[in-house]
Amino acid sequence: MDLLRSVILGIVQGLTEFLPISSSAHLAIVPQLLGWEDPGAAYTAVVQIGTELAVILYFWRDIWTIGSGWVRGVFSAKARQAPEWRMGWFIIIGSLPIVILGLLLEDLIDREFRNLWFIGTMLIVLGLVLGLAERIGRKTKPIGDLSTRDAILLGVAQACALVPGVSRSGATISMGLFLGYERQAATRYAFLLAIPAVVGAGVYKLKDIPGGENAYGIGPTLVGTVVSFVVGLAVIHWLLQYVSNHSYKPFVIYRVALGSLVLILLSAGVITATVAA
């Protein structure tokens, strides 16, 4: 039974990781709606490795170009003039806020932040923020215009996704739009910026999987991770094509509707606010 549930949650993870609707929120809400035991923060962190491996595969050329360019810049002053050197530093700088806050707030993230009252509220609030960013953002700047200041602000925005319901991509994309970046540029950078943080968090949480009271176990977790990889790869391809010609409005509506439904079900006593610690 754990294997089937893990497959379903792997599908949920793959579908929701890259869309600005919060995968961690869905991994907390779906088990509640289906009457399942919460898989826990450790499962959530590890299964996200699958979707980040999908990012690595999809963007491997970009990653190789940025990584090799940054390494060359370490040893060559001339190479430091290349955009790859700057982009490498921007990703490093942008990753620092979520790493620092993730370590400092680990207990809150694993316990208090997983309260569904909190998650439902965050779905609505960040949905409205995304809607505002979509409405007022100029959406004219290419990713090549990225500056150190913008990299820091985008990193701080990504760190907000430590709170379930916020959405890593949603927060980063919203900040990108507020800063005037094109939808596709903001989305692409959000994917690249997420790689160090998500893979690092997943590897760090591997220690909590064997015998952990919040996890399904090693086998089901690995299966869920593989499923999330396959589904996530398809979602990346679709989303990058979608944002080239469409707005994020449908995701705004979905977030507000889902958050409202969660709060209504909590008020009616259909689901409970707290999940397994």
C-alpha positions as CSV (number, residue, x, y, z in Angstrom):
1,M,0.0,0.0,0.0
2,D,2.9,2.4,0.8
3,L,4.3,1.7,-2.7
4,L,1.0,2.7,-4.4
5,R,0.7,5.8,-2.3
6,S,4.3,6.8,-3.0
7,V,3.7,6.4,-6.8
8,I,0.6,8.7,-6.5
9,L,2.5,11.2,-4.4
10,G,5.4,11.0,-6.9
11,I,3.0,12.0,-9.6
12,V,1.7,14.9,-7.5
13,Q,5.3,16.0,-6.9
14,G,6.2,15.9,-10.5
15,L,3.1,17.8,-11.6
16,T,3.4,20.5,-8.9
17,E,7.1,21.1,-8.3
18,F,7.6,23.4,-11.3
19,L,4.2,25.0,-11.5
20,P,3.8,28.0,-9.1
21,I,1.4,26.1,-6.9
22,S,3.6,24.6,-4.2
23,S,4.5,20.9,-4.3
24,S,5.1,20.8,-0.5
25,A,1.5,22.1,0.0
26,H,0.1,19.4,-2.2
27,L,2.1,16.7,-0.6
28,A,0.6,17.8,2.8
29,I,-3.0,18.3,1.5
30,V,-3.4,15.2,-0.8
31,P,-2.8,12.6,2.0
32,Q,-5.3,14.4,4.2
33,L,-7.9,14.4,1.5
34,L,-7.4,10.7,0.8
35,G,-7.2,9.8,4.5
36,W,-3.6,8.7,4.3
37,E,-0.9,9.1,6.9
38,D,1.3,12.1,6.2
39,P,4.6,11.0,4.4
40,G,6.5,13.7,6.3
41,A,9.0,16.4,5.7
42,A,11.8,13.9,5.0
43,Y,9.8,12.1,2.2
44,T,8.9,15.5,0.7
45,A,12.5,16.6,0.6
46,V,13.9,13.4,-0.8
47,V,11.2,12.9,-3.5
48,Q,12.0,16.4,-4.7
49,I,15.4,15.1,-5.8
50,G,13.6,13.4,-8.6
51,T,12.2,16.6,-10.0
52,E,15.5,18.4,-9.7
53,L,17.2,15.6,-11.6
54,A,14.7,16.3,-14.3
55,V,15.9,20.0,-14.2
56,I,19.5,18.9,-14.4
57,L,18.8,16.6,-17.4
58,Y,16.6,19.3,-19.2
59,F,19.1,22.1,-18.6
60,W,22.3,20.1,-18.7
61,R,23.8,22.3,-21.5
62,D,23.1,25.5,-19.5
63,I,24.5,23.9,-16.3
64,W,27.6,22.7,-18.1
65,T,28.2,26.1,-19.7
66,I,27.7,28.0,-16.4
67,G,29.6,25.5,-14.3
68,S,32.6,25.2,-16.7
69,G,32.6,29.0,-17.3
70,W,32.7,29.6,-13.5
71,V,35.5,27.1,-13.0
72,R,37.5,28.8,-15.8
73,G,36.9,32.1,-14.2
74,V,38.5,30.9,-10.9
75,F,41.8,30.5,-12.8
76,S,41.6,33.1,-15.6
77,A,41.0,36.8,-15.3
78,K,39.9,36.8,-19.0
79,A,37.2,34.2,-18.3
80,R,35.8,36.4,-15.6
81,Q,34.5,38.7,-18.3
82,A,32.2,36.0,-19.6
83,P,28.5,36.0,-18.7
84,E,28.9,32.3,-17.4
85,W,31.2,33.5,-14.6
86,R,28.6,36.1,-13.5
87,M,25.7,33.6,-13.7
88,G,27.6,31.1,-11.7
89,W,28.1,33.6,-8.9
90,F,24.5,34.7,-9.1
91,I,23.3,31.2,-8.5
92,I,25.7,30.7,-5.6
93,I,24.7,34.0,-4.1
94,G,21.0,33.3,-4.7
95,S,21.3,29.9,-3.0
96,L,22.7,31.3,0.3
97,P,19.5,32.6,1.9
98,I,17.6,29.3,1.6
99,V,20.5,27.3,2.9
100,I,21.0,29.5,5.9
101,L,17.4,29.8,6.8
102,G,16.7,26.1,6.0
103,L,19.3,25.1,8.7
104,L,18.1,27.7,11.2
105,L,14.4,27.0,10.8
106,E,14.6,23.2,10.3
107,D,12.3,22.3,13.2
108,L,9.7,24.9,12.3
109,I,9.7,23.7,8.7
110,D,9.3,20.0,9.7
111,R,6.6,20.7,12.2
112,E,4.8,24.0,12.8
113,F,4.9,25.2,9.2
114,R,3.1,22.0,8.1
115,N,-0.1,23.1,9.7
116,L,-2.8,23.2,7.1
117,W,-4.3,26.4,8.3
118,F,-0.9,28.0,7.6
119,I,-0.6,26.2,4.2
120,G,-4.0,27.1,3.0
121,T,-3.4,30.8,3.9
122,M,-0.1,30.8,2.2
123,L,-1.6,29.4,-1.0
124,I,-4.0,32.3,-1.1
125,V,-1.5,35.0,-0.1
126,L,1.2,34.0,-2.6
127,G,-1.4,33.4,-5.3
128,L,-2.5,37.1,-4.9
129,V,1.2,38.1,-4.9
130,L,1.8,36.2,-8.2
131,G,-1.3,37.8,-9.6
132,L,-0.1,41.3,-8.7
133,A,3.4,40.5,-10.1
134,E,1.8,39.3,-13.3
135,R,-0.3,42.5,-13.5
136,I,2.4,45.2,-12.8
137,G,5.6,43.5,-13.9
138,R,7.1,45.0,-17.1
139,K,8.2,41.6,-18.4
140,T,10.9,43.1,-20.7
141,K,14.3,42.2,-19.2
142,P,16.2,39.2,-20.5
143,I,18.1,36.9,-18.1
144,G,21.3,38.5,-19.3
145,D,20.3,41.7,-17.4
146,L,20.6,39.9,-14.1
147,S,22.5,41.9,-11.5
148,T,23.9,41.1,-8.0
149,R,21.1,43.0,-6.3
150,D,18.5,41.0,-8.3
151,A,20.2,37.7,-7.6
152,I,20.1,38.4,-3.9
153,L,16.4,39.5,-4.0
154,L,15.5,36.4,-6.1
155,G,17.4,34.2,-3.5
156,V,15.4,35.8,-0.7
157,A,12.2,35.1,-2.6
158,Q,13.2,31.5,-3.1
159,A,13.9,31.2,0.7
160,C,10.3,32.0,1.4
161,A,9.4,28.7,-0.1
162,L,10.7,27.0,3.0
163,V,7.2,27.6,4.1
164,P,4.8,25.0,2.6
165,G,2.2,26.7,0.4
166,V,4.5,29.4,-0.8
167,S,6.0,27.6,-3.9
168,R,9.7,27.8,-4.8
169,S,9.0,28.6,-8.4
170,G,6.0,30.8,-7.5
171,A,8.0,33.0,-5.1
172,T,11.0,33.3,-7.4
173,I,9.0,33.9,-10.5
174,S,6.9,36.6,-8.7
175,M,10.1,38.4,-7.7
176,G,11.4,38.1,-11.2
177,L,8.3,39.6,-12.6
178,F,8.3,42.4,-10.0
179,L,11.9,43.1,-11.1
180,G,10.8,43.4,-14.7
181,Y,12.1,40.1,-16.2
182,E,10.4,38.3,-19.0
183,R,8.1,35.4,-17.9
184,Q,10.3,32.8,-19.6
185,A,13.5,34.4,-18.2
186,A,12.1,34.4,-14.6
187,T,10.9,30.8,-15.0
188,R,14.2,29.5,-16.4
189,Y,16.2,31.2,-13.7
190,A,13.9,29.9,-11.0
191,F,14.6,26.3,-12.2
192,L,18.4,26.8,-12.3
193,L,18.4,28.5,-8.9
194,A,16.4,25.7,-7.3
195,I,19.0,23.0,-8.1
196,P,21.6,23.5,-5.4
197,A,18.9,24.1,-2.7
198,V,16.6,21.2,-3.5
199,V,19.3,18.6,-4.2
200,G,21.1,19.7,-1.0
201,A,18.0,19.5,1.1
202,G,17.1,16.1,-0.3
203,V,20.5,14.6,0.4
204,Y,20.5,16.1,3.9
205,K,17.1,14.5,4.6
206,L,18.2,11.1,3.4
207,K,19.3,10.3,6.9
208,D,15.7,10.5,8.1
209,I,14.3,8.0,5.6
210,P,15.3,4.6,7.0
211,G,12.9,3.7,9.8
212,G,11.7,7.3,10.1
213,E,8.2,7.6,11.5
214,N,7.3,10.3,8.9
215,A,8.5,8.3,5.9
216,Y,7.2,5.4,3.8
217,G,10.6,3.7,3.8
218,I,13.5,3.4,1.4
219,G,11.8,1.4,-1.3
220,P,8.6,3.4,-1.7
221,T,10.5,6.7,-1.4
222,L,12.9,5.7,-4.2
223,V,9.9,4.7,-6.4
224,G,8.2,8.0,-5.7
225,T,11.4,9.8,-6.6
226,V,11.7,8.1,-10.0
227,V,8.1,8.8,-10.8
228,S,8.5,12.5,-9.9
229,F,11.5,12.6,-12.2
230,V,9.6,11.3,-15.2
231,V,6.5,13.5,-14.7
232,G,8.6,16.5,-13.8
233,L,10.6,16.3,-17.1
234,A,7.3,16.5,-19.1
235,V,6.1,19.4,-17.0
236,I,9.3,21.5,-17.5
237,H,8.9,21.2,-21.2
238,W,5.3,22.1,-21.2
239,L,5.6,25.1,-18.8
240,L,8.5,26.8,-20.6
241,Q,6.4,26.6,-23.8
242,Y,3.3,27.8,-22.0
243,V,4.8,30.9,-20.4
244,S,6.1,32.1,-23.7
245,N,2.6,33.1,-24.8
246,H,0.4,32.9,-21.7
247,S,0.1,34.6,-18.3
248,Y,0.2,33.0,-14.9
249,K,-3.5,33.9,-14.2
250,P,-4.8,30.3,-14.2
251,F,-2.3,29.4,-11.5
252,V,-3.4,32.4,-9.5
253,I,-7.0,31.3,-9.6
254,Y,-6.1,27.7,-8.8
255,R,-4.0,28.7,-5.8
256,V,-6.8,30.9,-4.3
257,A,-9.4,28.3,-5.0
258,L,-7.3,25.4,-3.4
259,G,-6.3,27.6,-0.4
260,S,-10.0,28.6,0.1
261,L,-11.1,24.9,-0.1
262,V,-8.5,23.8,2.4
263,L,-9.7,26.5,4.9
264,I,-13.3,25.6,4.3
265,L,-12.7,21.9,4.9
266,L,-10.7,22.7,8.0
267,S,-13.5,24.9,9.4
268,A,-16.0,22.2,8.7
269,G,-13.9,19.6,10.4
270,V,-13.6,17.4,7.3
271,I,-9.8,17.5,7.5
272,T,-7.5,18.2,10.4
273,A,-4.9,21.0,10.6
274,T,-2.0,19.1,12.0
275,V,0.0,16.4,10.3
276,A,2.4,13.8,11.6
277,A,5.4,15.2,13.4
